[in-house]
Amino acid sequence: MKKENLFLLVNTLILLLVSSLVLLSYLFIIPTSKIEKSLGQKVKFETVEIKNLPKTITEVSKVLNGKKEIGLLYKAEKDNTYGNIKLDVVLNKEGKIIGIASNIDQQFPGKNHPSEVNNYVNALKGSEIKNPGNSDIAKPTVSITLGTIDELLKDVGIAGGFIEEKSIYEILFGKNFSVANYKFKKTETVLEQKNVFVKGNKVARSFVINSVDDTGRAIKLNVVLNLENEILGYEVIEYGHGQGQYMEASIKFLDEITKLGLNINKVKDHETDITGATGSQAAIRAMFEDLNQFISNNYVSIYEVIFKSKNVGFERMPIIQTDEVLAFNELHIDNNHVGYSYLVSQEAEYFNGRSGHITFNIILDLDNKIIGYEEVEYKHTLALGQTNLYEISLKFLDEIVEQKLSIEEASLYSTDNTGATNTQSAIKLMFKNLNDFVVLNEKDIYEVIYGAEVTLEETALKNEYVSRNQNVLINGEVVGTTSRAAIKAIYLGQNTGVIDFEFMLNNNREIIGYVIYEYNHTEGSFKGKSIEFLDSLVKNKVVVDNILEYNSDITGATNSKNAIVKLLTELANLLGGK
């Protein structure tokens, strides 16, 4: 081989070797992609599957240097008014941004805008995802672009578990809340309704409301209202009216009406100093007005649903009260008797020795068939946060109503639907107690107390407290009097409530019975003490004229007992001397 040819061959081999080394370096050593350049090293990626990611997160991958995992790559993407923004963010195990790259497609006037945004994004490297930023570089002046970047970074933090996202319910009610879906016919504005419970008590309702303009831009909110329809809080589900300053102005308006706790019927005409996003603010006002109309139009009482009339009247009936049956009404339409309603409560175990109350207003027809109900209090399975058990319990009640079972049949009813066994047992026990009550009260209450069929003869005696006084007659002979008396009195601090009783006396003016029309004073154990006090008056046949001298061993509920004594004192004064 000639010397020249050998020299050429050696040079060619050297060139091939150098080229191969350069190629290998690019393949295995030198960072080439944007994210690798930000990381400062050549890496490999392995896609991982993570469930329940924010919608903006399109992919998550392990970042490997050899076999060593150095972090996770989160790919995030979102469109806005000006176009599209993509971010690649690598976080280490401590939530530090160790690599970041962007693809900014923003059709915003100004040739330097994309480069300004890229410079800002690149400068976030080294900061914490919980609080990304760099004081050495200015933020982009275009608020829509910046708003999208901030949203993407927040979603990366949520996906990585470094930012905790609390629901509006947890923010408002803590961790002891539960929600249950409410079935209704959707409208263009109102898409969803839930009832909110805290420790079993219904405390609020939430509504998903929606507005879409002619161009398809949507605003969707989840709004939480108290039971008086005042705004407690909200969360933004979708905002398509433009990010940045427009969204900020809308959020300020929503924050203002929330802070004021406005009733939704006042949002439409609410005056504000907040400017900007005029179209969005108008859309929000219209949404709340539609919600107000929806609630107004869809609030139909259980009686109107059952009897197909808005003219259902109530007559509170005197009862021999039990611990389970708290109130009894006769129902009338245009003076025609159409049914009954009973306020019924039952306490029973629901889980591992834990017990709670369920209270319902039960509607019966004239044959004591169950034709409807409404929930008043539910402190059973919801205390466990298990709304499915709550829904099973209501379905059990729905079956009873659909079949128009009598209260006795309901107390024995079995269903094919499984679950909520303890609550279903409590409901059946509630119906058994109601049936026992109805049987007891089928007799005339005066007949029960006076021991024979009676007639009543109203007298002219009345005063500020006693609204009705009647003589009780058996075979034409007066055997006593019955008087209805009520008082509004303080029971705690400056809180006042009404107690409304009927007191039965014999001819010796001894207290031999009572019935409760209304008791809105103390509740719980205090109410129980008041009932004990009344029972002791009957048991000891206390003479109404001696009520001030009566000494009871029953302690507690002092204000309520004093109110009862006041009523009996005024009754004694009205009846005059013996």
TIPADO-626847 format. One record per residue (C-alpha): residue in one letter; x, y, z. Coordinates in steps of 0.05 Angstrom, whole numbers, padded with zeros to 5 digits, always signed. Example, Ala and Ser with C-alpha at 12.3 -4.5 7.8 and 13.67 -1.06 7.14 Angstrom:
<sites>
A+00246-00090+00156
S+00273-00021+00143
</sites>
This chain:
<sites>
M+00000+00000+00000
K+00026+00068-00018
K+00044+00115+00037
E-00008+00166+00014
N-00063+00114+00014
L-00044+00090+00084
F-00045+00161+00109
L-00115+00171+00079
L-00140+00106+00110
V-00114+00126+00179
N-00146+00194+00175
T-00212+00163+00152
L-00210+00115+00211
I-00195+00171+00259
L-00252+00212+00230
L-00300+00153+00237
L-00277+00141+00308
V-00287+00214+00327
S-00355+00216+00293
S-00375+00153+00330
L-00351+00183+00396
V-00390+00247+00382
L-00452+00206+00362
L-00446+00163+00424
S-00437+00225+00466
Y-00502+00254+00439
L-00537+00189+00449
F-00513+00173+00519
I-00476+00232+00550
I-00493+00301+00523
P-00563+00329+00540
T-00602+00343+00477
S-00675+00357+00494
K-00698+00420+00530
I-00713+00383+00594
E-00646+00346+00592
K-00610+00412+00583
S-00647+00440+00643
L-00628+00379+00683
G-00556+00384+00659
Q-00550+00310+00643
K-00572+00256+00596
V-00630+00216+00625
K-00680+00162+00608
F-00755+00164+00620
E-00802+00108+00642
T-00876+00124+00639
V-00914+00110+00704
E-00989+00106+00714
I-01019+00150+00768
K-01095+00154+00777
N-01138+00215+00791
L-01090+00266+00762
P-01111+00338+00747
K-01138+00344+00677
T-01079+00386+00654
I-01028+00331+00670
T-01019+00289+00607
E-00962+00243+00627
V-00918+00224+00686
S-00850+00190+00679
K-00793+00167+00722
V-00729+00204+00706
L-00669+00157+00708
N-00595+00170+00706
G-00571+00100+00693
K-00610+00059+00743
K-00616+00116+00793
E-00683+00152+00796
I-00672+00227+00805
G-00744+00251+00801
L-00810+00249+00765
L-00826+00286+00701
Y-00896+00317+00696
K-00920+00338+00628
A-00974+00392+00634
E-01013+00427+00579
K-01070+00478+00575
D-01102+00522+00523
N-01120+00595+00537
T-01145+00655+00499
Y-01078+00665+00463
G-01062+00593+00446
N-01028+00535+00481
I-00976+00526+00536
K-00938+00462+00551
L-00893+00452+00611
D-00845+00395+00627
V-00829+00396+00702
V-00783+00349+00739
L-00791+00346+00815
N-00746+00310+00864
K-00772+00274+00925
E-00773+00338+00965
G-00816+00375+00914
K-00760+00418+00887
I-00761+00437+00813
I-00696+00406+00787
G-00713+00413+00714
I-00764+00452+00674
A-00778+00466+00601
S-00834+00500+00563
N-00866+00505+00495
I-00901+00572+00492
D-00950+00583+00435
Q-00983+00650+00452
Q-01010+00692+00395
F-01001+00757+00434
P-00980+00823+00402
G-00907+00833+00418
K-00850+00795+00387
N-00813+00787+00453
H-00871+00755+00490
P-00853+00681+00479
S-00780+00692+00497
E-00798+00731+00560
V-00844+00675+00582
N-00791+00621+00568
N-00738+00660+00607
Y-00787+00666+00666
V-00804+00591+00664
N-00730+00571+00660
A-00714+00614+00720
L-00763+00573+00763
K-00712+00517+00767
G-00688+00508+00839
S-00751+00535+00871
E-00804+00494+00909
I-00866+00472+00871
K-00908+00496+00931
N-00882+00566+00920
P-00849+00571+00852
G-00813+00635+00834
N-00748+00673+00825
S-00740+00744+00849
D-00683+00756+00800
I-00728+00756+00740
A-00791+00794+00725
K-00857+00758+00714
P-00889+00764+00645
T-00934+00824+00640
V-00989+00786+00603
S-01034+00762+00659
I-01070+00709+00617
T-01005+00673+00601
L-00980+00679+00673
G-01047+00654+00700
T-01042+00591+00656
I-00971+00578+00678
D-00990+00586+00751
E-01048+00537+00742
L-01003+00486+00708
L-00951+00490+00763
K-01005+00483+00817
D-01032+00421+00782
V-00961+00392+00780
G-00955+00404+00855
I-01023+00370+00867
A-01004+00311+00822
G-00939+00304+00861
G-00974+00306+00928
F-00937+00370+00950
I-00999+00414+00947
E-01061+00392+00985
E-01125+00410+00950
K-01183+00415+00999
S-01254+00412+00974
I-01300+00471+00987
Y-01338+00425+01036
E-01276+00411+01077
I-01258+00484+01078
L-01327+00504+01103
F-01345+00445+01148
G-01280+00410+01168
K-01273+00335+01160
N-01338+00313+01192
F-01381+00327+01132
S-01417+00283+01082
V-01456+00299+01019
A-01514+00263+00986
N-01539+00272+00915
Y-01608+00302+00907
K-01649+00279+00848
F-01683+00333+00807
K-01696+00354+00735
K-01635+00392+00709
T-01640+00459+00675
E-01591+00495+00629
T-01562+00531+00689
V-01571+00483+00748
L-01536+00417+00733
E-01528+00385+00802
Q-01553+00390+00873
K-01526+00358+00937
N-01548+00360+01009
V-01492+00373+01059
F-01491+00340+01127
V-01446+00351+01188
K-01449+00296+01239
G-01515+00275+01208
N-01548+00344+01210
K-01568+00375+01144
V-01533+00443+01144
A-01528+00465+01072
R-01541+00451+00999
S-01493+00457+00940
F-01510+00470+00868
V-01468+00464+00805
I-01488+00523+00762
N-01466+00535+00691
S-01466+00592+00640
V-01447+00584+00566
D-01445+00645+00520
D-01457+00646+00445
T-01384+00630+00430
G-01384+00568+00474
R-01345+00599+00531
A-01368+00570+00597
I-01366+00589+00671
K-01383+00531+00717
L-01386+00539+00793
N-01402+00495+00852
V-01439+00541+00900
V-01453+00523+00973
L-01513+00556+01007
N-01539+00551+01077
L-01611+00531+01088
E-01632+00605+01082
N-01600+00608+01012
E-01543+00653+01035
I-01476+00641+01000
L-01426+00604+01044
G-01373+00588+00992
Y-01358+00568+00920
E-01307+00533+00877
V-01291+00545+00804
I-01300+00482+00762
E-01290+00515+00695
Y-01274+00586+00673
G-01271+00597+00598
H-01278+00673+00596
G-01204+00686+00594
Q-01151+00679+00649
G-01109+00731+00683
Q-01140+00799+00699
Y-01209+00778+00674
M-01212+00717+00718
E-01182+00756+00776
A-01238+00808+00771
S-01290+00753+00770
I-01259+00718+00830
K-01258+00784+00868
F-01332+00793+00854
L-01348+00721+00877
D-01305+00731+00939
E-01342+00795+00955
I-01412+00766+00952
T-01388+00705+00991
K-01355+00747+01046
L-01420+00787+01052
G-01460+00722+01056
L-01509+00750+01006
N-01575+00715+00995
I-01577+00692+00923
N-01638+00735+00911
K-01594+00797+00922
V-01536+00780+00876
K-01569+00807+00813
D-01575+00878+00841
H-01512+00878+00885
E-01471+00942+00876
T-01396+00933+00874
D-01334+00975+00862
I-01299+00918+00827
T-01286+00935+00754
G-01264+00893+00695
A-01292+00829+00665
T-01360+00863+00656
G-01387+00807+00613
S-01364+00753+00662
Q-01394+00790+00721
A-01460+00797+00683
A-01459+00722+00669
I-01446+00706+00742
R-01504+00751+00764
A-01549+00717+00714
M-01528+00648+00739
F-01547+00666+00811
E-01613+00696+00788
D-01629+00632+00751
L-01610+00592+00813
N-01656+00635+00855
Q-01713+00624+00806
F-01698+00549+00805
I-01701+00543+00880
S-01764+00586+00884
N-01799+00547+00830
N-01777+00479+00854
Y-01791+00488+00927
V-01855+00449+00934
S-01877+00426+01002
I-01887+00352+01013
Y-01961+00366+01024
E-01968+00400+00956
V-01933+00341+00923
I-01978+00290+00957
F-02045+00325+00956
K-02036+00365+00891
S-02058+00428+00926
K-02026+00491+00954
N-02083+00499+01003
V-02065+00445+01053
G-02080+00469+01124
F-02056+00442+01190
E-02090+00435+01257
R-02043+00417+01314
M-02077+00363+01354
P-02070+00350+01429
I-02032+00285+01442
I-02009+00240+01497
Q-01937+00252+01479
T-01885+00196+01477
D-01810+00199+01468
E-01818+00179+01395
V-01880+00218+01372
L-01867+00292+01380
A-01925+00325+01343
F-01990+00306+01308
N-02029+00347+01257
E-02094+00338+01222
L-02089+00359+01149
H-02146+00396+01113
I-02160+00424+01044
D-02217+00474+01043
N-02242+00448+01110
N-02242+00376+01084
H-02202+00327+01126
V-02151+00293+01080
G-02098+00261+01125
Y-02050+00265+01182
S-01977+00283+01195
Y-01934+00257+01251
L-01866+00282+01273
V-01832+00218+01293
S-01762+00207+01322
Q-01724+00144+01337
E-01656+00132+01369
A-01620+00067+01353
E-01551+00038+01343
Y-01520+00043+01274
F-01449+00018+01283
N-01408-00016+01337
G-01446+00012+01396
R-01454+00081+01367
S-01525+00107+01364
G-01560+00166+01332
H-01628+00197+01319
I-01670+00195+01257
T-01730+00242+01254
F-01781+00243+01198
N-01847+00277+01184
I-01892+00219+01164
I-01955+00233+01123
L-02015+00186+01127
D-02081+00184+01090
L-02147+00176+01127
D-02136+00101+01129
N-02068+00108+01163
K-02032+00088+01099
I-01963+00119+01090
I-01966+00166+01030
G-01904+00208+01041
Y-01848+00231+01086
E-01796+00286+01092
E-01730+00282+01127
V-01721+00327+01189
E-01658+00299+01221
Y-01612+00242+01202
K-01557+00225+01251
H-01547+00152+01234
T-01501+00123+01180
L-01482+00192+01154
A-01439+00201+01217
L-01394+00148+01185
G-01391+00189+01121
Q-01426+00134+01082
T-01477+00169+01038
N-01492+00104+01002
L-01523+00076+01066
Y-01562+00140+01074
E-01589+00132+01003
I-01607+00059+01016
S-01646+00080+01078
L-01686+00132+01038
K-01698+00080+00984
F-01727+00034+01037
L-01775+00090+01057
D-01792+00103+00984
E-01812+00030+00975
I-01859+00035+01035
V-01891+00098+01006
E-01897+00067+00936
Q-01934+00008+00965
K-01978+00052+01010
L-01966+00006+01069
S-02002+00018+01134
I-01958+00038+01192
E-01967-00031+01222
E-01946-00064+01156
A-01887-00017+01151
S-01863-00039+01220
L-01857-00111+01192
Y-01834-00095+01121
S-01774-00130+01091
T-01738-00109+01027
D-01693-00143+00977
N-01645-00083+00980
T-01586-00099+01024
G-01545-00050+01066
A-01560-00001+01121
T-01589-00058+01162
N-01587-00021+01228
T-01620+00040+01200
Q-01675-00001+01166
S-01687-00034+01233
A-01692+00034+01266
I-01742+00057+01214
K-01785-00005+01226
L-01782+00007+01301
M-01802+00080+01289
F-01864+00056+01252
K-01880+00006+01307
N-01877+00061+01359
L-01920+00106+01314
N-01971+00050+01307
D-01973+00041+01383
F-01983+00115+01390
V-02040+00117+01340
V-02075+00059+01375
L-02067+00095+01441
N-02093+00160+01414
E-02151+00130+01375
K-02190+00140+01439
D-02210+00211+01454
I-02155+00241+01496
Y-02205+00269+01546
E-02237+00200+01551
V-02168+00171+01567
I-02155+00222+01622
Y-02225+00227+01652
G-02242+00154+01643
A-02308+00162+01605
E-02337+00194+01544
V-02341+00269+01555
T-02370+00332+01525
L-02337+00399+01527
E-02369+00466+01542
E-02329+00528+01527
T-02329+00585+01578
A-02314+00659+01570
L-02252+00655+01615
K-02189+00680+01579
N-02128+00721+01594
E-02060+00738+01565
Y-02036+00667+01574
V-02099+00624+01572
S-02131+00624+01504
R-02186+00574+01517
N-02222+00545+01578
Q-02274+00490+01575
N-02316+00453+01626
V-02311+00377+01621
L-02378+00342+01629
I-02396+00268+01637
N-02470+00254+01630
G-02484+00328+01636
E-02445+00336+01702
V-02383+00379+01706
V-02323+00336+01728
G-02267+00386+01714
T-02238+00437+01667
T-02189+00437+01610
S-02150+00499+01591
R-02101+00515+01536
A-02044+00562+01556
A-01981+00587+01522
I-01921+00630+01539
K-01859+00656+01504
A-01802+00656+01554
I-01726+00658+01559
Y-01692+00590+01564
L-01618+00606+01553
G-01584+00674+01554
Q-01631+00718+01514
N-01659+00661+01472
T-01734+00654+01477
G-01782+00599+01457
V-01856+00581+01460
I-01888+00527+01503
D-01962+00513+01490
F-01999+00463+01534
E-02069+00441+01552
F-02079+00426+01626
M-02134+00380+01652
L-02161+00391+01722
N-02213+00353+01762
N-02265+00387+01806
N-02214+00391+01862
R-02170+00431+01814
E-02118+00377+01816
I-02075+00370+01754
I-02093+00302+01725
G-02068+00308+01653
Y-02036+00351+01600
V-02022+00351+01526
I-01968+00387+01487
Y-01986+00430+01427
E-01918+00463+01419
Y-01851+00459+01455
N-01797+00504+01426
H-01760+00516+01491
T-01701+00473+01513
E-01688+00408+01477
G-01654+00342+01493
S-01645+00325+01566
F-01673+00394+01587
K-01738+00379+01551
G-01739+00311+01584
K-01732+00345+01653
S-01792+00390+01636
I-01834+00329+01617
E-01813+00295+01682
F-01835+00356+01720
L-01903+00356+01686
D-01910+00281+01698
S-01895+00292+01772
L-01951+00344+01776
V-02000+00293+01748
K-01974+00235+01790
N-01979+00276+01855
K-02045+00308+01833
V-02017+00377+01851
V-02072+00428+01863
V-02063+00484+01812
D-02072+00537+01868
N-02012+00507+01905
I-01964+00506+01847
L-01918+00558+01877
E-01910+00516+01940
Y-01896+00451+01902
N-01826+00425+01913
S-01799+00378+01861
D-01737+00334+01866
I-01726+00343+01791
T-01665+00386+01776
G-01647+00420+01711
A-01687+00458+01659
T-01700+00513+01710
N-01724+00565+01661
S-01772+00517+01627
K-01800+00494+01694
N-01809+00566+01715
A-01847+00580+01651
I-01894+00521+01666
V-01905+00546+01737
K-01920+00615+01709
L-01974+00586+01663
L-02006+00547+01719
T-02004+00607+01765
E-02040+00649+01713
L-02090+00593+01703
A-02104+00591+01778
N-02114+00666+01778
L-02162+00662+01719
L-02203+00607+01751
G-02209+00648+01816
G-02215+00623+01887
K-02238+00553+01905
</sites>
